[in-house]
Amino acid sequence: MSHRKTQDEKYQMMTETPIPGLIGRLAVPTIISMMITSFYNMADTFFVGRISTSATAAVGVVFPVMAVIQALGFFCGHGSGNSISRKLGSKDTQAAKELASTGFFLAFALGLLLMALGLLFLEPLSHLLGSTETILPYTKDYLGIILLGAPYMTAQLVLNNQIRFQGNAFYSMIGITAGAVLNIGLDPLFIFVFDMGISGAALATILSQFVSFCLLLAGVRFSGCIPIHPRNIRLSRHRLLEITGGGLPSLFRQGLGSVATMTLNIAANPYGDAAIAAMSVVSRIMMFANSALIGFGQGFQPVCGFNYGARKYDRVREAFWFCVKVSTVVLFLLSVSGMLLSGHLIGLFRNDPDVIRIGTTALRLQCITFTLGGWIVMNNMMMQTMGKTLPASILAASRQGLFFIPALLILPQFFGLLGIQSAQAVSDVCTVVITTILNRRVMRSLRS
């Protein structure tokens, strides 16, 4: 009875509370969660940067595998979470239970499969990811340990998203934050004190992620969220299609992000380890800045899902435009700061003149178009949460796939290293055009 009352209170909060205050309340924990999550990779890059340029590059080379782990986790987490918020908006609690359990256990199984295949083909995979002969030993050491955590890392992302989509972002924040703080503490301990080198960075990451997994599992119970239980698993065509429809845009976004990073490493390969390391550092800095934007958008998603499920379309539109305006102003300020401080930011991670020179130019070029991210991300999140699979998938695939990968393959042929450094900015401009076209179609559906 108390559980049912909790769900009724959530429904009332999501569908009646004034939009700015509601999104603010939900977004603050998700912004903190996302920014701290990006510290996992930032911390590894920072501390590994004290070992060597080749070790720094290895963290960037392994990132596509981290992106695949995230892609599988977000596929199941967003796929089930989006549908859960809409089901709770239409008060279908049994369907929400089935989606929660199916999404969680499916992610764990996919993580096990990735771990087995990755360890079996460790060396060829390291070459495929773009390792040079000097980077290869570091890549194998780092990747071999990271893969061991794949099953619970994918499942952890499902828990995080399901808790968040049910309007309990605070519990999600606690689980993520505890793991990130632990990771930052364990990195220097394992790398330098225990003299484990890059293997210590990987071990710190998977131990920290396991702590987050355990805390989020407990958070499901304490927050009054839909419970996870094997008896609620439904591998029916209908449930799997629901998860696929909601998660496909995330799979495209994260999966193509993985391919894009591999392409970036391969494109930078002829310019040496310094170029690979520089682009790796720039990617981490931009990921950290983007994490705040994504966190803000994640505060919007449960509001969008509940109200779309309850057919309160005016609140969906109001919430969307509020988020676009706020994010655009904040991103403009961050872009200006990034351009002014670019050299100092790169130098924090690797005090190598070549890395700083290459990275500074790349970071400044990316800052020019960074302000456009608010419009792109909020549209993508709105379409995905509403279950508009095709436009959401097209948009998710655009920025890191449809435009970025071709830019990486074509621009260096004409502009050399500058083509690699400017590829993301070119991709952003093209993605804005596609976003605007898709936005008009989706907004018409909300008025009808």
DOGU-751539 format. One line per field, with one value per residue (C-alpha): residue number from 1; residue in one letter; x, y, z. Coordinates in steps of 0.25 Angstrom, whole numbers. Example, Ala and Ser with C-alpha at 12.3 -4.5 7.8 and 13.67 -1.06 7.14 Angstrom:
! DOGU-751539
num	c(1,2)
residuo	c(A,S)
xx	c(49,55)
yy	c(-18,-4)
zz	c(31,29)
! end
This chain:
! DOGU-751539
num	c(1,2,3,4,5,6,7,8,9,10,11,12,13,14,15,16,17,18,19,20,21,22,23,24,25,26,27,28,29,30,31,32,33,34,35,36,37,38,39,40,41,42,43,44,45,46,47,48,49,50,51,52,53,54,55,56,57,58,59,60,61,62,63,64,65,66,67,68,69,70,71,72,73,74,75,76,77,78,79,80,81,82,83,84,85,86,87,88,89,90,91,92,93,94,95,96,97,98,99,100,101,102,103,104,105,106,107,108,109,110,111,112,113,114,115,116,117,118,119,120,121,122,123,124,125,126,127,128,129,130,131,132,133,134,135,136,137,138,139,140,141,142,143,144,145,146,147,148,149,150,151,152,153,154,155,156,157,158,159,160,161,162,163,164,165,166,167,168,169,170,171,172,173,174,175,176,177,178,179,180,181,182,183,184,185,186,187,188,189,190,191,192,193,194,195,196,197,198,199,200,201,202,203,204,205,206,207,208,209,210,211,212,213,214,215,216,217,218,219,220,221,222,223,224,225,226,227,228,229,230,231,232,233,234,235,236,237,238,239,240,241,242,243,244,245,246,247,248,249,250,251,252,253,254,255,256,257,258,259,260,261,262,263,264,265,266,267,268,269,270,271,272,273,274,275,276,277,278,279,280,281,282,283,284,285,286,287,288,289,290,291,292,293,294,295,296,297,298,299,300,301,302,303,304,305,306,307,308,309,310,311,312,313,314,315,316,317,318,319,320,321,322,323,324,325,326,327,328,329,330,331,332,333,334,335,336,337,338,339,340,341,342,343,344,345,346,347,348,349,350,351,352,353,354,355,356,357,358,359,360,361,362,363,364,365,366,367,368,369,370,371,372,373,374,375,376,377,378,379,380,381,382,383,384,385,386,387,388,389,390,391,392,393,394,395,396,397,398,399,400,401,402,403,404,405,406,407,408,409,410,411,412,413,414,415,416,417,418,419,420,421,422,423,424,425,426,427,428,429,430,431,432,433,434,435,436,437,438,439,440,441,442,443,444,445,446,447,448)
residuo	c(M,S,H,R,K,T,Q,D,E,K,Y,Q,M,M,T,E,T,P,I,P,G,L,I,G,R,L,A,V,P,T,I,I,S,M,M,I,T,S,F,Y,N,M,A,D,T,F,F,V,G,R,I,S,T,S,A,T,A,A,V,G,V,V,F,P,V,M,A,V,I,Q,A,L,G,F,F,C,G,H,G,S,G,N,S,I,S,R,K,L,G,S,K,D,T,Q,A,A,K,E,L,A,S,T,G,F,F,L,A,F,A,L,G,L,L,L,M,A,L,G,L,L,F,L,E,P,L,S,H,L,L,G,S,T,E,T,I,L,P,Y,T,K,D,Y,L,G,I,I,L,L,G,A,P,Y,M,T,A,Q,L,V,L,N,N,Q,I,R,F,Q,G,N,A,F,Y,S,M,I,G,I,T,A,G,A,V,L,N,I,G,L,D,P,L,F,I,F,V,F,D,M,G,I,S,G,A,A,L,A,T,I,L,S,Q,F,V,S,F,C,L,L,L,A,G,V,R,F,S,G,C,I,P,I,H,P,R,N,I,R,L,S,R,H,R,L,L,E,I,T,G,G,G,L,P,S,L,F,R,Q,G,L,G,S,V,A,T,M,T,L,N,I,A,A,N,P,Y,G,D,A,A,I,A,A,M,S,V,V,S,R,I,M,M,F,A,N,S,A,L,I,G,F,G,Q,G,F,Q,P,V,C,G,F,N,Y,G,A,R,K,Y,D,R,V,R,E,A,F,W,F,C,V,K,V,S,T,V,V,L,F,L,L,S,V,S,G,M,L,L,S,G,H,L,I,G,L,F,R,N,D,P,D,V,I,R,I,G,T,T,A,L,R,L,Q,C,I,T,F,T,L,G,G,W,I,V,M,N,N,M,M,M,Q,T,M,G,K,T,L,P,A,S,I,L,A,A,S,R,Q,G,L,F,F,I,P,A,L,L,I,L,P,Q,F,F,G,L,L,G,I,Q,S,A,Q,A,V,S,D,V,C,T,V,V,I,T,T,I,L,N,R,R,V,M,R,S,L,R,S)
xx	c(0,11,18,6,5,19,16,4,12,22,11,6,19,23,10,6,19,23,33,46,46,43,54,64,61,63,75,84,86,88,97,106,105,109,121,126,124,133,143,145,152,158,165,171,176,181,189,193,199,209,215,217,211,209,202,193,190,186,175,170,171,163,152,144,143,138,128,123,121,113,106,100,97,90,83,76,76,69,61,55,55,48,37,36,34,23,16,16,10,-1,-1,2,11,12,18,28,32,34,42,51,55,57,66,75,77,79,90,97,97,102,113,117,118,126,136,138,140,149,158,159,163,171,183,176,166,177,182,168,166,178,190,204,215,219,205,201,207,200,187,187,190,179,168,170,166,155,148,146,137,128,116,113,117,106,96,100,97,83,80,85,76,64,65,66,55,46,49,59,71,77,79,85,95,99,103,111,118,123,129,136,142,147,153,160,166,170,177,189,190,190,198,209,209,207,215,205,206,194,189,186,178,169,168,164,153,146,147,140,130,126,124,115,107,105,100,90,85,82,77,66,60,62,56,43,46,40,48,57,54,56,42,38,47,39,47,35,35,27,36,48,43,40,54,60,51,55,69,73,77,86,92,95,100,110,113,116,124,133,135,138,148,155,155,160,172,175,174,184,193,202,205,210,207,207,195,187,190,186,172,170,172,163,152,153,151,140,133,134,128,117,114,108,99,95,92,83,76,74,66,57,55,46,37,36,33,22,15,15,10,-1,-4,0,7,7,16,25,27,29,40,47,48,52,64,68,69,77,86,90,94,102,109,113,120,127,131,138,145,150,156,163,168,171,186,185,175,183,195,188,188,201,212,218,220,215,202,199,201,192,182,180,177,167,160,158,152,142,139,134,122,120,109,100,100,88,79,84,84,70,64,70,66,52,50,56,47,35,38,40,51,54,56,63,72,76,79,87,95,98,108,118,115,108,116,128,134,133,139,151,153,152,157,171,173,172,177,186,186,177,166,166,166,154,145,136,133,129,121,113,109,104,96,89,83,77,73,65,58,54,49,39,33,32,27,15,12,11,1,-8)
yy	c(0,10,6,10,23,26,24,33,44,43,44,57,63,61,65,77,84,97,93,102,97,83,82,89,79,67,73,77,62,58,69,65,50,52,62,52,40,47,48,33,35,49,43,32,41,51,41,32,45,45,31,35,40,26,22,34,30,16,21,28,16,8,18,12,-1,7,14,0,-4,9,7,-6,0,12,3,-5,6,17,6,1,15,23,13,12,27,26,14,21,33,24,17,3,-2,-17,-13,-4,-16,-25,-14,-11,-26,-30,-17,-20,-35,-33,-23,-32,-43,-34,-30,-44,-47,-34,-38,-52,-48,-36,-45,-56,-46,-36,-34,-33,-24,-15,-13,-11,1,8,4,7,-3,7,8,-7,-12,-1,-4,-19,-16,-6,-13,-27,-22,-12,-24,-32,-21,-21,-29,-20,-7,-9,-13,-1,8,2,4,18,21,14,21,34,32,30,43,39,45,48,33,31,43,36,23,29,40,29,21,33,39,25,24,37,32,19,23,30,19,7,14,21,15,0,3,-4,6,7,-7,1,11,0,-7,6,8,-6,-6,7,3,-9,0,8,-4,-9,5,7,-7,-3,10,3,-2,10,20,12,10,-1,-14,-23,-38,-50,-54,-41,-44,-44,-48,-46,-39,-28,-24,-26,-17,-7,-7,-7,5,13,9,9,24,22,10,18,30,22,11,21,29,17,15,30,30,18,26,38,29,23,37,43,31,36,49,40,37,52,54,42,47,61,57,48,59,68,57,56,71,72,60,67,79,71,63,76,78,63,64,76,69,56,65,68,54,48,61,59,44,45,57,50,38,46,54,67,72,86,83,75,87,97,88,86,101,104,94,99,114,111,101,110,122,113,106,120,124,111,112,126,120,108,117,126,115,104,103,102,91,82,85,79,65,64,74,71,83,75,70,84,90,80,79,95,97,85,90,104,99,90,102,110,101,96,106,98,86,90,90,77,69,74,70,57,54,59,50,38,40,41,28,35,24,28,43,40,30,39,50,41,36,49,56,45,36,41,54,52,39,44,58,50,42,53,66,61,58,73,80,69,70,82,74,64,76,83,70,71,86,83,71,80,90,79,72,86,86,72,75,87,79,68,77,83,70,65,79,78,64,71,81,71)
zz	c(0,4,-10,-17,-10,-13,-28,-27,-20,-31,-42,-35,-34,-49,-55,-46,-40,-47,-58,-55,-40,-44,-54,-45,-34,-43,-51,-39,-35,-49,-53,-41,-45,-59,-56,-45,-55,-65,-54,-55,-69,-65,-53,-60,-71,-61,-53,-64,-71,-60,-66,-80,-93,-98,-86,-87,-101,-97,-88,-101,-109,-99,-98,-110,-101,-90,-99,-104,-89,-87,-100,-95,-82,-87,-98,-87,-77,-86,-93,-80,-73,-84,-84,-69,-68,-78,-72,-58,-65,-70,-57,-62,-51,-55,-68,-61,-53,-65,-72,-60,-58,-72,-75,-63,-66,-81,-78,-69,-79,-90,-81,-79,-94,-96,-85,-91,-105,-101,-93,-103,-114,-106,-115,-128,-121,-116,-130,-136,-126,-132,-123,-128,-124,-113,-108,-109,-96,-88,-96,-93,-78,-76,-85,-79,-66,-70,-77,-64,-59,-72,-66,-54,-61,-71,-61,-52,-63,-64,-49,-50,-62,-56,-43,-50,-59,-47,-41,-31,-36,-22,-19,-33,-30,-17,-24,-35,-26,-16,-27,-33,-20,-18,-32,-30,-17,-22,-35,-28,-18,-28,-39,-30,-16,-20,-33,-42,-53,-63,-58,-45,-52,-58,-45,-38,-48,-48,-32,-32,-42,-34,-21,-29,-34,-20,-15,-27,-25,-10,-15,-23,-10,-1,-11,-13,-28,-36,-31,-39,-38,-47,-46,-54,-66,-79,-91,-100,-113,-108,-96,-104,-115,-104,-99,-113,-117,-105,-105,-120,-120,-108,-115,-128,-120,-111,-121,-132,-121,-120,-135,-136,-125,-132,-145,-138,-132,-146,-153,-142,-143,-154,-146,-134,-120,-116,-126,-121,-106,-109,-116,-104,-94,-102,-103,-87,-85,-95,-89,-75,-80,-88,-75,-69,-81,-81,-66,-68,-80,-71,-61,-73,-77,-66,-66,-81,-80,-69,-75,-89,-83,-76,-89,-83,-96,-92,-80,-90,-99,-87,-81,-94,-97,-83,-84,-98,-93,-80,-86,-98,-89,-80,-91,-97,-84,-84,-98,-96,-83,-91,-102,-92,-84,-94,-93,-78,-78,-87,-79,-66,-72,-80,-79,-93,-102,-115,-107,-102,-116,-123,-112,-111,-125,-125,-112,-117,-130,-122,-113,-125,-127,-113,-111,-121,-112,-104,-116,-121,-108,-103,-116,-115,-101,-104,-116,-109,-96,-104,-112,-125,-129,-143,-142,-128,-135,-147,-137,-128,-140,-146,-137,-134,-147,-159,-159,-150,-156,-170,-166,-160,-172,-182,-176,-172,-187,-190,-177,-170,-155,-155,-162,-150,-140,-147,-150,-138,-140,-155,-150,-140,-150,-159,-147,-144,-158,-156,-142,-147,-158,-148,-137,-146,-149,-134,-130,-139,-133,-119,-124,-131)
! end
